[in-house]
């Protein structure tokens, strides 16, 4: 199995994510799992990209909210 360019980019994104709070934050955990998921078809790839974008929005909102406190 060979790594593609997108796989490497997603891996780097996954390693750069920070937890929103002291413990394990569920929003960052879901985003990490989505980033390392490998799509099987082009349809899966498009659905995965949509899920990643939606989860990134949730993560950014949660991270900013926790950062303000």
matplotlib code that plots the C-alpha trace (Angstrom):
import matplotlib.pyplot as plt

x = [0.0, 1.5, 0.8, -0.8, -0.3, -3.7, -3.0, 0.2, -1.6, -4.4, -1.9, -0.1, -3.4, -4.3, -1.1, -1.4, -4.8, -5.0, -7.5, -10.0, -9.9, -7.8, -9.2, -10.0, -12.3, -15.0, -15.0, -11.2, -11.4, -14.1, -12.1, -8.9, -10.7, -12.2, -8.8, -7.2, -10.1, -9.2, -12.1, -12.8, -14.5, -14.8, -18.3, -16.9, -14.1, -16.7, -18.8, -15.7, -14.6, -18.0, -17.9, -14.3, -15.4, -18.4, -16.3, -13.6, -16.3, -17.4, -13.8, -13.0, -16.1, -15.3, -11.6, -12.4, -15.0, -12.6, -9.8, -11.9, -12.5]
y = [0.0, 3.3, 6.7, 9.3, 13.0, 13.5, 10.8, 12.6, 16.0, 14.5, 12.8, 16.1, 17.9, 15.1, 15.5, 19.3, 19.2, 20.2, 19.2, 21.8, 21.0, 19.1, 15.6, 14.0, 16.3, 14.4, 17.0, 16.7, 12.9, 12.7, 15.0, 12.9, 9.7, 11.3, 12.6, 9.2, 7.4, 6.2, 6.4, 3.3, 5.0, 8.5, 8.8, 7.9, 10.5, 13.3, 12.3, 12.1, 15.6, 17.0, 15.3, 16.6, 20.2, 20.0, 18.6, 21.2, 23.9, 22.2, 21.8, 25.5, 26.7, 24.4, 25.3, 29.1, 28.8, 26.9, 29.2, 32.3, 30.8]
z = [0.0, -1.1, 0.4, -1.9, -1.7, -0.1, 2.5, 3.6, 3.7, 5.9, 8.2, 8.7, 9.4, 11.9, 13.8, 14.1, 15.8, 19.4, 22.1, 23.0, 26.7, 29.2, 28.5, 25.1, 23.2, 21.1, 18.3, 17.7, 18.0, 15.3, 13.1, 13.5, 12.6, 9.5, 8.4, 8.5, 6.9, 3.4, 0.9, -1.3, -4.2, -5.7, -4.2, -0.8, -1.3, -1.9, 1.1, 3.3, 2.2, 3.1, 6.5, 7.1, 6.2, 8.5, 11.4, 10.9, 11.4, 14.6, 15.8, 15.1, 16.9, 19.9, 20.0, 19.9, 22.6, 24.9, 24.1, 25.1, 28.6]

ax = plt.figure().add_subplot(projection="3d")
ax.plot(x, y, z, "-o")
ax.set_aspect("equal")
plt.show()
